């Protein structure tokens, strides 16, 4: 090792730093030093996990772990979204079967008199207990309640075949499916955060529910009912995109144990969006029987 000599006319001060150890890593001299025969960075190791030099290797276990976590989240997102739509389709099938196999007379009795309030309370109770089951990560109970709700909805929807033609119901159902699919895809692919829009839509939904009850029991205005249906269509079109995007955000709290529960919760919300959009469109454009 050479030391610095102020009387040295050549002034070769770089020799001072040869064989200099810093933190256990060799920064000078030898084949692994920062200086090797005057060539900067020919062969040097920064640490055990990063290799810079002639070997041309770069290993970053932290970034690799980050990519792994990102890939896992991507898979979880795809799984939650796919299962949400699958469960929603199953629920729609249950509803369709129930509506086609139930006598409209039963639905009429359920929707008149005290039966209407009993049905309303029962459906609200199912929704609340279902939310509780989701919070407790009880996928079995949430799934059973979802199926019961879908069946009850189908029973009440059987009365639609008395009021509207079968062809009209079929056409409106297909139109609803097309609109729903477009908005669901938009919710999945858009980079814009729809949270603020979702809050406005939820307030609008609460508003039309209140006005609907007022109109049903007090005003009984057909014009107001038409306006409510038109606004309702816009609200549920927007909620379809918002709820689809919200399913993606649920993946942030997902793990191997609650993917099924989150998918059921997402499916329930998408199902409600679809059914309400269908009913509003049917009220607006459905062809009534003579």
Helices and strands as residue ranges (DSSP letters): G 13-17, E 21-22, E 25-26, E 35-36, E 39-40, E 43-45, E 51-53, H 61-101, H 104-110, H 114-135, H 139-157, H 160-163, H 166-189, H 195-214, I 215-219, H 222-250, G 251-253, H 259-285
